[in-house]
């Protein structure tokens, strides 16, 4: 439990003294004598234990009056893995905050999505994290603002509105409070770009954007922001990370027009709250290189959050692998290639549709079915750097498709049409806020949804780290070859020892096969 983590002083002090990067994002160290907060792996000399206090979030540190360390930059550490392994109210709220819901819909919108009152949400977040939803969203805005200040040539006013601040004054005050530097001073600390790059960035024309939906009680912001330059970002993760099955799976199942593997990077289109984007993601030894182009910079935080979620970058691979190693038949697989992640998605509804299209057909056939839908019903985008042509169709667009035009068996047509109709009218909601148990029950009630389809959606769309596929042919084949039970009931009983990380065990079992999903593309 995170609560136990940051209140366990002895364990926290040991992590700080050993500069253990595995704990970055789990907790933050605030130093009483300097008024600064750091990540556990900060390279400076560790303070005396009596001068350390520990907080569960950067927002709690900021509320307590501490400012971010300029050396270790705690605001750029990986997120806590707690929010991806839990489905309680706090975890679901944190996933929604990372997805920008508080900035777009306010705290009432956050509470409404969770099905609780604003008072209940605020009380639980304060109890566990030491900060309420507004403070947590503010800390996230500060991190986005720093990223834009340091990586673009946008004016400070444009940075302020793109990061989600209601006014330039609030932006200036927050940056000074959090980083002990003005926005201009932050930018001056960054190595200068060459003249050609600066000229190219400044030559970009302005582009009118749709008006922003304001949370209650905030000041309206301008309806126009400049067209952004492409951003080059570094997405951190906890080591180790094995990219083979992660990028291999995404590339092997890529839907033409929406996804592609090009020049050593997985690229795809993104449907976002204010517009759309194109992202390229490439594995590096100590980070994921991210090249991101957005039609509206206000989507930056959301785009980063969804890419991190798709690549499972906030996982705790040491905890996962240590648990799986306790099974002597899994241990050799883990030791051979530790740090496997679960390839997930940037759009839960999209993945549910693709899971239905992939029922009882090959990977190639599933891609073909999806590509036809994309070409006919997806929104067109311009990609001058590659072969991406469309956004994946919305449930509303797919609900209007004539079932007779679908090249699939009649029973699967019924499954498809029922799914997209319920997604379109809101009877079925799949998102980061989903309660995994309730979502499973609602999916199982749909015609044509069996345990395999439901659990693959739970694993890759909803993010349940304990989702398991005992009926999957690849899992059963791997189990038989390893000497594990191969019948679903017996394998499920054996897999109880792997909990709560059975979705990761599936990745290790799948990796015994020669299928392209297990190999980093050339």
N, C-alpha and C positions, 0 to 999 in steps of 0.2 A: 504494500500500500504506500502511496506517495506520502500520505500523512505520517506514517511511521518512518519513512525515509528521512524527511527533513527534521523530525523531532528526535531522531536518534543521533545525538550529538557525537558520540564516540565514532560511529560509522562515518558521519559526515567529515569530521576532523581528519580521520585516516585518509579519506578520499582526497581532501584538499592537500594534505601533506605529501601524498604520493602523486599528486597532479593527474589523477585518474580520469581520462577523457570519457570513460564509459558513463560517468555520472553527469556529464554536461547535459543540461536540460531537465534532469531529475530534480535538482535543487540549485539554489543560488546562495553564495556566501556574501553576506554583508559585513563590512569591516567597520567597527564602531569608531576607531581612531582616525580613519580617513574619510568616512562618509561615502565609500565606494562599494559597489557590489560586483562580484566576479563569477565566472564559471568555475567549477572545481579544478579544472586543468590550467588555470591561469599561471603563466610562466614566472610571475614575480615571486619573491620570497614569501612563503606562507606566513600570515600573521599569527600572533600568539592565540592559542585557543580561547582565552578569556575575552579576546577582542572580536571573536566571530559570532555572528548569529545567522541562522539559516532560514531561508524562505522558500516556499514552494513555487513561486512564480516571480518573473521580473516585475510584474505589476505590483506585487506585494512589497518588493524592495523599493520601488519608486514611491509608493504610498507612504512608506516609512521614512522617506526623505533621503534615500541613497541614490547616487547617480552611477551610471554605467562605467565600468572600467574601460579606458581607452586602449589598453594593451590587449586584453583577451576578448573584448567585444561580446559580452554575454548575451546580447540581443540576437546574435547570429548563431547561437548554438542550436543543435537539433532539438526538436520538440520532445516533450516528455512521452515516453512510450506508453504511459498509463492511459492516455486518451484513446489509443488504438486497440487496447486489449480489454477495455471495459465497455459496458453498455448501460451503465447507470446514468442518473440525471446529470451529474457533474461532467462525466466523460462526453456525453452527447452535447452538452452545452459548450464544452471547449471545442469540439469539432465544428459546431455551428459558428462560434466566434471566429475561429480560424478561417472559416468560409465567408467571413464578412457580413454575417446577418445583422449584427448589432449596428454596424455602420449604415446598412441599407434600411433596416426595419425597426431599429431601436430595441430597447429591452422588452417592451411589450410584444414585439414580433418574435423575439427569441423565445420568450415564455410561451407564446401561442403555439409555436412549432413543437415545443416540448410537451405541451398539454398540462402545464403547471401555471400557477400564479407568478407574477413578477416577484412577489415577496418570497415565495418558496425558492425560486431560482437564486435570487440574491443571497438568501440565508445559507444555502448549501455551498455556493461558491466561496462565500466569505469564510465559512467554517473550514473548508478544505484547503483553499488557496490563499486566504488572507486578502482577497481582493474581489470586488464585485464585477459584474459583466461590463460596466462602463470603463472601469479602470483597466480591465484586461484588454478591451478593445482599444483603449488609448495607448497602451504599451505596444500593441500590434501596429497601430498607426505610426507611432514613433519609429519603429523598426523599418516600416515601408518608406517613410520619409527619408531616413538615413540612406537607404538603398538608392533612392532616386537622386538624392543630393550628390552621392558619391559616384554614381554610374551614368548619369545623364547630364546634358547641358540645359535642361529645362530651367526656366525662371523659377524663383522661389515661390511665387504665387501659384504657378502651375503645379509645382511639387506639392504644395499644401493641399490643393483641391484633389489632386490625383491620389494622395495618401489618405484622403477621407476626412480631413479637418474642415470644420465649418467656416473658419476664417484664417487669414494669414497671421493675425495676432495670436490666435490659439496655437497655431503651428510653431511660431517663433518661441512662444513661452514654453511649450512642451519640449521642444528640442533642447533649449537651454537647460531646462530642469532635469531632463533625463541624461543628457550627454555632457553637461557643463561646458558646452560650446554653442555658439550661434550657428545657424545653418550655413552662413558664409564661411565661418571658421572651419566647419566640417568639410566643406568642399575644398578649401585651401590646403587641407592636409593630404589630399589625393594627388598622386603624381599626374602631371599635366599630360593631356592627350596631344598628339601631334596636330599641326595646323590644318592638315587635310581632313582629319576626322572631325575637328571642331567645325570647320566650314561646312562639311556635309551635313552635320547635325543641325546647324543653324539655318541651312537652306531649305529644310523641310517645311512645307506650307501648313498653315493651320487647317484644322478640319472640324466642322461643326458636329457636336455629339448630341444625343438625346438628353433631355433634361434629367437631372438626377432626382430620384425619389428620396425625400429627406426624412430622417427619423423625427418623431415628434419633438418639438422644442428646440430644434437646431435652426441655424441661419441658412437661408437658401444660398446655393453656390451657382456660379455662372454655368450656362448651358453649353459652353464651348471650351474645349481644351485642345492644345496643339496635337497634331499627329505625332506619335512618339517615334523615336529612333528604336531600332532593335536593341534590346538589352542583353548583355552578356553577364550571367550570374553564376555563382558557385553555390550549389546546394550541398550542405554538409550532411554527413551521416555518421553513425557509430560503426566503427570497424569491428569485425571484418564485414565486407560486402562482396559476395560472389555475383558478378553481373551476368553470368552465363544464362541461367534459366530465366532471370528477370527480363533482360532485353531480348533473349531468344524467344521467349513466349510472346512478348508484345510484337516482335517482328514477324514471327511465323504465322500469327493469327491476324495480322494487319489487314484492315478493310481498304481496298484500293480507293483512292480519292480522299479518304479520311486519315489514313496512316501510311507511313512508309519507312523503310530503312535506307538512309542515304548518307554517304561519306562518313560512315562510322557513328551515325546518330539515329536514334528513333525520333521520327517527326510525326506530329499529328495536329489536327485542327481542334480548337477548343470553343465550345459554346459557353459564353460567360454572361453575367448579369447585365452589363452595359454594352456588350458588343461581342466580338469574337477575337480569337488569337491563333497563332501558329507557334508551336514550341518544338525545339530540337533538343534532345537530351542524350548526352554521351558520357559513358563511364570513364572516370579517371581514378588514379590510385587513392586519392584522399578526398575526392568530392565528385559530384555529378556536374558536368558542364552544361549549363542551360542557356540556350539562345531563344529569346522570347520576343515576339512581335505582337502588339496588341492594338486593336482599333480604338480602344479607350483605356488610358492609363489607370483609371479608377479600378480596373479589374486586376491590377498587378498582384495584390495580396491574395485574391481568390485563386488566380492562376498558379501562383507558387504553391499555395496550400494543396491544390488538387494534384499538381505534379508530384509533390512530396508524398501524397497519399497513394498515388498510382504506383510509385516506386518503393513504397513501404520504407521510407528513409528514416522514420522515427522509431523503428523497431529496436529492440534490445537483443542483438544477435548472441551475445554471450549468455544471457539468461535462457534464450531459446535452445541454443546448442547444448548447454550444460544439462538441461532437462532431457533432451533427446538422447544424449550420450549414455544415460542411465540404462537404456535398452542395449544389451550387447550386440544385437543384430543390426541396430541402426548406427551404433557408434562408428564403425568403419566408414560409412557414408558421410557422416558429419566430419570426421577427421580428414577425409579426402578433400572436401570442398566446403569448409565452414562458411557461415554467413549468408546462406540462401535466404532470399526474401520472397514474399508472396506477390506476384504481379497482380495489380489491382486495376482500377479504372478511374477516369476523370468524370464519369457520368453514370450514375447507378441505373437510370432508366435505360440508357443505351445498352449497358451490359446485359440487362435482363432480356431485352429484345434479341440480342445476339446469342444469348444462351438458348433461347427457343429455336432460333435459326440453326443452331448447331446440334440440336437433338438428333441422335442416331444417324448423323452424316459425318463425312470426313472433314478435316480442317479446311481443305481446299473448297469443298462444296459449301461450307458455311460462309466462307469469304465471298464466294460467288453470289450467294443469295443476298448477303448484306450489301455488296457492291451494287447490285441491281436496284435495291431500295434507295441507296444513297444517290445514285445517278438520277433516279426518277423523282425523288421527294426531298432530297437534302437541299440546303441553302448553299448557293455557289459562293466560293471565296477565291481571291486572287493570291497565288503563290508564285512570285517571280523566281524563287530560289529552288523550286522543286516541282513535284508532281501532285501536290495536294489540291483538290478541286472543290470539296464540299464539306460542310458541317453535317454530322450525322442527323437524320431527320428527327424532329420532335415527336413525342407520342401523339400530339394533336394532328400532325401531318400524316402519321402512319394510321391513325384511326379512320382517316378518310380514304384509305386504299381499298380498292375493290378486291375482296377476298379471292374472286375467281382469277385475278391476275397473278396470284402467288403460285409459283411453281413448287408446290409442296403437297403432301397428302392432305386430304380433307380434315382429318382429325387435328393435324398440326396447324392448319389454317384457323380452326376454331380456337386453339391454344393461343395463337398469335393475336387474333382479333380481340379475344377477351382480355388479354394482357394489355394491349395498347389502349383499348377503350377505358379500362379501369385506371391506367396511368394518366390518361388525358383528362378524365373527369374528376380525378382526385380521390376516387375510392381506394386506390392503392398508391401509397406514397413510399418511395424508396429514396433515401438520402442519408447524409451523415448523421441526421438526428434520429434515424430509425431505431426502434427497440428491436433487437435481433430476434427475440422469441416471438413477438407479435408479427413481425414481417414474415418469418417462416410460416406461421400459421395461416396468414392471409395468402401467401403464395401456394401453399399446399391445397388450399380450398379451390384454386383455379383448375379448370379442366386441362389435363395433359401435363400437370406439374407433379413429378414424382420426387423422391428424396434426392436423386443426383442433381436435377436441375435446381432445386431449392438450395442445396448446400453449396453448389458452385457459385450461385448468386450471393449466398451468405459469405463465402470465402473471398471472392474477388470484387464484388460490388459493395456489400455492406461492411466488409473488413473484419469479420469475425475471425480471430486468430485460431479458434478452436474448431472451425468447420471441418468436417471430415467426409471423405467420399469412399466408403467401404465397398460400394458397388461399381466403382469406376474400373474399367478393364485394365488400364495401365497400372493402377494401384494394386489390383489383385494379382496381376502378372509379376510385378516386382515383389510383392509379399511372398508369392510362391517360390520365386528364385532365391530369396533370402532365407527361406525357412520359416517365415512368419505364417500364421494362419491365413488362408486365402478365401475362406467363406466370409461373407459380410458380417454375420453375427460373431464369429470367433475373432475376426480381425478387429471389430469394434471393441470387444472385451479386452484384447491385448493392448489396443490403443489408449485405454483408460490411463495407462501409466505415462502417456505422452502429453496429457492435458496440463495446461490450457493451450498447447501449441500444436495441435494436430494438423492445422492447415500447413504448418512448416514441415511436418513429417511427410505430408503429401508431396511437397516439392522435392524432398530427398528421395522418396520412392519413385516419383516420375523420372528423376534424373538418371535412373539406372537404364533407361531406354535410349535408343538412338534417334528418337524423334527430333526434328529440328527445333522444337520449343526448348530443348535443353542446351543449345549451343549459341554462343555469341555469333551473330552473322559476320561474315568476312568483310 
